[in-house]
Amino acid sequence: MVSHFYAHIPYCTTKCDYCDFYSVSGNSCVDEVYVDAVLLEIQERYQGDKLETIFFGGGTPSLLSGKQIEKIFSKLNISTNCEITIECNPETLNHQQLLSFRKAGINRLSIGIQSFNEDKLRLIGRKRTVNAREKAELALKVFDNVGIDLMYALPKQKKSDIFREVSLIPQEIKHVSYYALTLEKKTKLYSKLNGRHPVKDDAQAELAEEVLQGLESRGYERYEISNFANKGYECKHNLAYWDYLDYLGVGAGAVSTVSGIRTENIKDIGKYVQGTKANQDRLTENEQVNERLMMNLRTINGAPLEKRFKTVVDRYGDLLVVKEGRLILTNKGFLFHDTIVGELML
């Protein structure tokens, strides 16, 4: 049974220089023909399982209308307590639109603020024309469960900048995702910086520590490398990914994993709406073991302990703890997640 559903909405008004997700800029709304193609894919692939989480990602899913969302929901079997999230760009938010989202059934917002500092945003190619904090406060007037995305390790960023960012988070925000800036190949920012990250590794570690201390002082609890929440407001959909549960993804560029089969939809809106959908591959047993390990170790619950881990555990004793039969990274260990996972993989 597949209880988790993802819809990719690859429409954006503009594309940020650092963004590596499939999206197409120059749009102020989502074409109806695209929504129809999504409905057709749901008809072809969705088996009617009751859904516990739904997530609209992008792109800029908040370019959808409430009526378009309702059309998609009409084809899904949604549980009473389903967590239904939509990612939002601050520029697209207004009171009427927020009300239409709530009427459609959305019950959780994730707002991509990235930084409250407009100068820092310009350095990474993000142009914003609205006050992001005011937009978050507007969202909180309509929704109880609102999260925001922020970024650290931005060019010329100091610990004092992180302190100020954290202080600007509205009190009622339930969830904060705080990601390190990564340079992805084929992005404009990667080319601009010649592939060289603007913040050195040791400085990134100091900024990460400032993020942790700042958010904990505000009452947020870390539950994954980059994610913090008030107790009970962890993102259930993302937890499904980290627990390595099956999920169905629809839309151009969407990925699914169901019963060990990885499905990747074509990253081309034009071809997608014409009926070209996906490539499929069956993951080997080792690939599934490695992916599960990588995802599990991102969380504070860690991964089931195995005898073969002993050498690595002995080597990285200050970065790992063993608790109730599970291997868990410490806060310091999270900084070396990729290195440790690489040594644990089959």
FITOR-28090 format. One line per field, with one value per residue (C-alpha): residue number from 1; residue in three letters; x negated, y negated, z. Coordinates in steps of 0.02 Angstrom, whole numbers, always signed. Layout:
BEGIN
marke: c(NUM; ...)
tiza: c(ALA; ...)
xx: c(X; ...)
yy: c(Y; ...)
zz: c(Z; ...)
***
This chain:
BEGIN
marke: c(1; 2; 3; 4; 5; 6; 7; 8; 9; 10; 11; 12; 13; 14; 15; 16; 17; 18; 19; 20; 21; 22; 23; 24; 25; 26; 27; 28; 29; 30; 31; 32; 33; 34; 35; 36; 37; 38; 39; 40; 41; 42; 43; 44; 45; 46; 47; 48; 49; 50; 51; 52; 53; 54; 55; 56; 57; 58; 59; 60; 61; 62; 63; 64; 65; 66; 67; 68; 69; 70; 71; 72; 73; 74; 75; 76; 77; 78; 79; 80; 81; 82; 83; 84; 85; 86; 87; 88; 89; 90; 91; 92; 93; 94; 95; 96; 97; 98; 99; 100; 101; 102; 103; 104; 105; 106; 107; 108; 109; 110; 111; 112; 113; 114; 115; 116; 117; 118; 119; 120; 121; 122; 123; 124; 125; 126; 127; 128; 129; 130; 131; 132; 133; 134; 135; 136; 137; 138; 139; 140; 141; 142; 143; 144; 145; 146; 147; 148; 149; 150; 151; 152; 153; 154; 155; 156; 157; 158; 159; 160; 161; 162; 163; 164; 165; 166; 167; 168; 169; 170; 171; 172; 173; 174; 175; 176; 177; 178; 179; 180; 181; 182; 183; 184; 185; 186; 187; 188; 189; 190; 191; 192; 193; 194; 195; 196; 197; 198; 199; 200; 201; 202; 203; 204; 205; 206; 207; 208; 209; 210; 211; 212; 213; 214; 215; 216; 217; 218; 219; 220; 221; 222; 223; 224; 225; 226; 227; 228; 229; 230; 231; 232; 233; 234; 235; 236; 237; 238; 239; 240; 241; 242; 243; 244; 245; 246; 247; 248; 249; 250; 251; 252; 253; 254; 255; 256; 257; 258; 259; 260; 261; 262; 263; 264; 265; 266; 267; 268; 269; 270; 271; 272; 273; 274; 275; 276; 277; 278; 279; 280; 281; 282; 283; 284; 285; 286; 287; 288; 289; 290; 291; 292; 293; 294; 295; 296; 297; 298; 299; 300; 301; 302; 303; 304; 305; 306; 307; 308; 309; 310; 311; 312; 313; 314; 315; 316; 317; 318; 319; 320; 321; 322; 323; 324; 325; 326; 327; 328; 329; 330; 331; 332; 333; 334; 335; 336; 337; 338; 339; 340; 341; 342; 343; 344; 345; 346)
tiza: c(MET; VAL; SER; HIS; PHE; TYR; ALA; HIS; ILE; PRO; TYR; CYS; THR; THR; LYS; CYS; ASP; TYR; CYS; ASP; PHE; TYR; SER; VAL; SER; GLY; ASN; SER; CYS; VAL; ASP; GLU; VAL; TYR; VAL; ASP; ALA; VAL; LEU; LEU; GLU; ILE; GLN; GLU; ARG; TYR; GLN; GLY; ASP; LYS; LEU; GLU; THR; ILE; PHE; PHE; GLY; GLY; GLY; THR; PRO; SER; LEU; LEU; SER; GLY; LYS; GLN; ILE; GLU; LYS; ILE; PHE; SER; LYS; LEU; ASN; ILE; SER; THR; ASN; CYS; GLU; ILE; THR; ILE; GLU; CYS; ASN; PRO; GLU; THR; LEU; ASN; HIS; GLN; GLN; LEU; LEU; SER; PHE; ARG; LYS; ALA; GLY; ILE; ASN; ARG; LEU; SER; ILE; GLY; ILE; GLN; SER; PHE; ASN; GLU; ASP; LYS; LEU; ARG; LEU; ILE; GLY; ARG; LYS; ARG; THR; VAL; ASN; ALA; ARG; GLU; LYS; ALA; GLU; LEU; ALA; LEU; LYS; VAL; PHE; ASP; ASN; VAL; GLY; ILE; ASP; LEU; MET; TYR; ALA; LEU; PRO; LYS; GLN; LYS; LYS; SER; ASP; ILE; PHE; ARG; GLU; VAL; SER; LEU; ILE; PRO; GLN; GLU; ILE; LYS; HIS; VAL; SER; TYR; TYR; ALA; LEU; THR; LEU; GLU; LYS; LYS; THR; LYS; LEU; TYR; SER; LYS; LEU; ASN; GLY; ARG; HIS; PRO; VAL; LYS; ASP; ASP; ALA; GLN; ALA; GLU; LEU; ALA; GLU; GLU; VAL; LEU; GLN; GLY; LEU; GLU; SER; ARG; GLY; TYR; GLU; ARG; TYR; GLU; ILE; SER; ASN; PHE; ALA; ASN; LYS; GLY; TYR; GLU; CYS; LYS; HIS; ASN; LEU; ALA; TYR; TRP; ASP; TYR; LEU; ASP; TYR; LEU; GLY; VAL; GLY; ALA; GLY; ALA; VAL; SER; THR; VAL; SER; GLY; ILE; ARG; THR; GLU; ASN; ILE; LYS; ASP; ILE; GLY; LYS; TYR; VAL; GLN; GLY; THR; LYS; ALA; ASN; GLN; ASP; ARG; LEU; THR; GLU; ASN; GLU; GLN; VAL; ASN; GLU; ARG; LEU; MET; MET; ASN; LEU; ARG; THR; ILE; ASN; GLY; ALA; PRO; LEU; GLU; LYS; ARG; PHE; LYS; THR; VAL; VAL; ASP; ARG; TYR; GLY; ASP; LEU; LEU; VAL; VAL; LYS; GLU; GLY; ARG; LEU; ILE; LEU; THR; ASN; LYS; GLY; PHE; LEU; PHE; HIS; ASP; THR; ILE; VAL; GLY; GLU; LEU; MET; LEU)
xx: c(+0; -63; -9; -116; -85; -192; -142; -276; -224; -371; -304; -397; -389; -580; -712; -837; -1021; -1054; -902; -933; -752; -661; -560; -515; -516; -406; -240; -108; +7; +14; +83; +246; +177; +39; +165; +263; +103; +76; +255; +224; +66; +160; +291; +157; +44; +138; +216; +337; +239; +287; +163; +85; -21; -10; -145; -142; -323; -407; -441; -312; -157; -75; -43; +96; +273; +384; +498; +352; +303; +483; +482; +328; +400; +560; +458; +375; +429; +377; +377; +464; +300; +198; +57; +74; -71; -99; -264; -241; -342; -312; -280; -130; -40; +112; +259; +387; +271; +230; +416; +439; +300; +381; +552; +475; +407; +227; +181; -6; -112; -299; -358; -524; -596; -780; -837; -760; -914; -880; -1064; -1112; -975; -1038; -1210; -1136; -1022; -858; -758; -615; -492; -393; -424; -443; -411; -247; -194; -232; -127; +13; +9; +20; +186; +260; +158; +102; -31; -157; -340; -478; -636; -797; -976; -1146; -1323; -1273; -1408; -1485; -1368; -1424; -1363; -1284; -1181; -1114; -1070; -970; -884; -827; -763; -653; -559; -379; -338; -194; -298; -291; -431; -597; -701; -875; -981; -1162; -1187; -1248; -1324; -1241; -1320; -1222; -1154; -1191; -1266; -1388; -1449; -1459; -1566; -1668; -1612; -1692; -1582; -1588; -1603; -1743; -1701; -1757; -1657; -1505; -1520; -1522; -1368; -1281; -1316; -1243; -1087; -1067; -1091; -979; -834; -845; -840; -676; -603; -626; -687; -801; -731; -832; -996; -915; -742; -677; -501; -391; -348; -212; -238; -372; -337; -255; -281; -468; -479; -407; -555; -680; -596; -615; -430; -351; -281; -196; -255; -160; -198; -342; -507; -425; -507; -422; -484; -360; -407; -588; -548; -611; -507; -571; -453; -519; -583; -489; -317; -279; -319; -235; -67; -80; -86; -272; -288; -431; -579; -580; -721; -716; -835; -951; -942; -1108; -1047; -893; -997; -1114; -975; -880; -1039; -1076; -899; -882; -1045; -980; -862; -881; -811; -956; -967; -956; -1126; -1219; -1374; -1463; -1457; -1578; -1737; -1658; -1579; -1750; -1830; -1701; -1657; -1633; -1515; -1402; -1301; -1218; -1050; -918; -990; -1004; -1153; -1126; -1232; -1269; -1245; -1429; -1410; -1276; -1413; -1500; -1344; -1400; -1573; -1506; -1368; -1496; -1597; -1443; -1371; -1381)
yy: c(+0; -174; -304; -451; -558; -693; -811; -910; -1081; -1143; -1317; -1472; -1658; -1665; -1531; -1561; -1547; -1409; -1300; -1126; -1065; -1047; -1204; -1324; -1513; -1650; -1586; -1674; -1523; -1336; -1286; -1190; -1067; -1022; -988; -878; -780; -756; -693; -570; -506; -484; -384; -274; -245; -277; -120; -206; -177; -290; -432; -489; -630; -736; -859; -988; -1032; -1125; -1242; -1355; -1253; -1408; -1462; -1331; -1392; -1322; -1248; -1158; -1083; -1028; -940; -841; -797; -733; -589; -540; -437; -552; -498; -607; -655; -672; -800; -904; -1023; -1151; -1242; -1429; -1572; -1731; -1833; -1727; -1738; -1845; -1827; -1771; -1639; -1573; -1556; -1461; -1341; -1308; -1283; -1158; -1054; -1112; -1108; -1143; -1277; -1275; -1450; -1467; -1622; -1568; -1729; -1885; -1980; -2045; -2083; -1902; -1840; -1947; -1869; -1697; -1759; -1766; -1922; -1964; -2107; -2078; -2076; -1891; -1907; -1999; -1862; -1728; -1825; -1838; -1649; -1624; -1717; -1579; -1423; -1355; -1239; -1348; -1310; -1411; -1368; -1464; -1445; -1468; -1471; -1612; -1727; -1843; -1772; -1787; -1708; -1875; -1862; -1692; -1764; -1902; -1780; -1668; -1818; -1868; -1702; -1739; -1659; -1554; -1467; -1280; -1213; -1276; -1193; -1271; -1210; -1243; -1322; -1190; -1223; -1109; -1087; -1157; -1300; -1483; -1506; -1363; -1448; -1619; -1552; -1435; -1289; -1360; -1374; -1551; -1486; -1369; -1205; -1258; -1420; -1320; -1211; -1366; -1434; -1266; -1269; -1445; -1384; -1240; -1346; -1485; -1372; -1272; -1435; -1472; -1305; -1208; -1028; -953; -793; -784; -859; -1017; -1012; -1080; -1087; -1120; -952; -866; -974; -871; -853; -682; -676; -703; -578; -451; -483; -468; -308; -245; -213; -194; -350; -395; -549; -628; -773; -818; -783; -687; -532; -381; -229; -86; +94; +67; -12; -189; -290; -456; -562; -658; -833; -918; -994; -989; -804; -763; -838; -745; -581; -542; -499; -401; -285; -142; -46; +92; +53; +193; +257; +172; +7; +14; +56; -89; -214; -164; -184; -355; -417; -342; -419; -592; -582; -581; -403; -338; -167; +11; +65; +202; +301; +241; +63; +100; +39; -126; -149; -124; -248; -385; -360; -547; -566; -417; -343; -174; -178; -42; +55; -95; -190; -378; -525; -659; -843; -849; -687; -764; -875; -718; -623; -591; -531; -410; -343; -316; -202; -107; -70; +103)
zz: c(+0; -45; +83; +26; -129; -210; -351; -442; -506; -612; -645; -581; -610; -610; -580; -440; -486; -357; -399; -469; -466; -631; -661; -801; -773; -844; -777; -673; -659; -692; -863; -856; -983; -858; -721; -842; -879; -692; -674; -816; -733; -569; -662; -740; -589; -426; -355; -236; -76; +69; +82; +245; +171; +14; -38; -179; -223; -363; -442; -364; -319; -245; -426; -424; -397; -261; -395; -478; -311; -283; -453; -404; -233; -315; -388; -223; -72; +70; +252; +381; +465; +306; +313; +154; +118; -18; -46; -67; -137; -32; -190; -236; -69; -36; +84; -45; -115; +59; +95; -69; -19; +149; +68; -53; +92; +114; +300; +301; +215; +182; +134; +41; +123; +112; +198; +273; +211; +35; +4; +39; -76; -219; -201; -240; -380; -286; -325; -208; -214; -54; +133; +171; +357; +325; +205; +336; +463; +335; +310; +499; +501; +392; +436; +603; +532; +440; +410; +327; +232; +268; +204; +284; +215; +100; +29; +162; +296; +477; +639; +684; +524; +580; +751; +667; +546; +687; +787; +639; +632; +684; +851; +783; +649; +688; +577; +510; +375; +378; +232; +190; +20; -100; -271; -397; -567; -715; -608; -642; -470; -497; -657; -575; -433; -545; -438; -281; -128; -54; +125; +180; +267; +441; +429; +370; +525; +636; +550; +569; +756; +766; +675; +798; +953; +888; +842; +1003; +1101; +1011; +1064; +903; +914; +782; +709; +547; +487; +418; +497; +662; +731; +880; +957; +856; +702; +613; +426; +411; +223; +233; +376; +255; +139; +281; +343; +164; +139; -32; -113; -277; -371; -516; -632; -747; -657; -514; -441; -361; -267; -251; -209; -257; -425; -456; -579; -646; -748; -897; -857; -999; -976; -1163; -1182; -1016; -1067; -1234; -1140; -1120; -937; -862; -858; -733; -650; -521; -379; -328; -150; -109; -182; -72; +82; +47; +12; +169; +272; +197; +230; +405; +464; +421; +570; +759; +759; +655; +573; +640; +706; +611; +659; +502; +568; +712; +626; +576; +748; +829; +708; +730; +913; +946; +798; +830; +972; +988; +1074; +1089; +943; +827; +759; +777; +723; +852; +810; +765; +668; +558; +486; +422; +368; +189; +242; +372; +261; +122; +236; +297; +124; +47)
***
